[in-house]
Amino acid sequence: MAPPKKSAAGKPAGGKKAKATASTKAPRAAKAPAAAAPALADVRARIDGIDRQIQELIAQRARFALQVGKAKGKLAQAVDYYRPEREAQVLRMVVDRNEGPLSDEVLVHVFREIMSACLAQQEPLKIGYLGPEGTFSQQAVLKHFGRSAHGLPLGSIEEVFQEVEAGNADFGVVPVENSGQGTIQVTLDMFLTSQLKICGEVELQVHQYLLSRSGRIEDIERIYAHPQAFAQTAGWLRANLPRAEKIPVSSNAEGARRARNADDAAAIAGESAAHVYGLKKVIMRPIQDDKDNTTRFLVLGRRLFPPSGHDRTSVLVFIHDKPGALFDVLSPFARHGISMNRIESRPSHQAKWEYAFFIDLAGHVEDEAMKQALAELEKHVAQVKVLGSYPVAVP
């Protein structure tokens, strides 16, 4: 039998391809030299240059803000310079332009503070809120008005309404509902008689912490908190401190103020209250049962503002006691294509077993569809009271 044919290299022809030796492999491409890391001093110099530009532009913006004030003419008070619909439009543009790496929330906070400082050149706004210092209501004030506004801590939600009505506060901030526990009834009841208008809303993610002077859970015999805070942390408290006495107070910050006086006391409050009252976190993580716990606040003022382009309208409807009354309330909005975000009933305080409906609607009272729907509604109910048309909360 003839021997198998060999290739020119002396290997058998055909069959499996022989592995290439090192000498027969294709040469690898040489690696490109790594780019030299920038010198730290050069990077810092670039940052310093950018900071100078930012500072110059902020100063330029502040000067233009003063020109806006001059263009409006001599107004009676600082509150007359504040335009919530314009601020909402500016912040939405910030979100629309954002391409990272900073989050929308961070950039909105930065621009809110810039606008707050520019507005305060005229005179700082006075904002009433449920005190004392360290409450979530104060956090909502800072989120919406910035740190250049002057906060007025007050003793109750009723007092916030009264101070804004009297003109001692330019605006007020009050809680209206929580994502887990529902409506703050006292706020709704105040609208039954108050002539104030809603001119803004704030959504604040609420983190509840267990705070004490010693920071040791084994020391705790009693806990101070607002009833809403007890409700938001009920599951955690049952599992971890079932025997501790629960003492309701007017605000979480008030609870923190009391807890700082004894090692066997604790409070449920936000992180800011811990700083204000010198308390330690007993548990480092928040203890609320709902991780997405959020409270919605309303901004109270004395007038309605123009549309911002993405608005909500709140109305209060007093109904006649008759069959189909609720249908008469809702049908005009359905016919005119207006979405209803929320409806809540409360005793009207005008007659026994008579109720009023609080309704949140998508749109502004100046929208044509809203005008027509409200005009139709007035024919079928005892009274319609527009509580406010205001920009939807910006993150």
Disulfide bonds with the S-S distance in Angstrom:
none
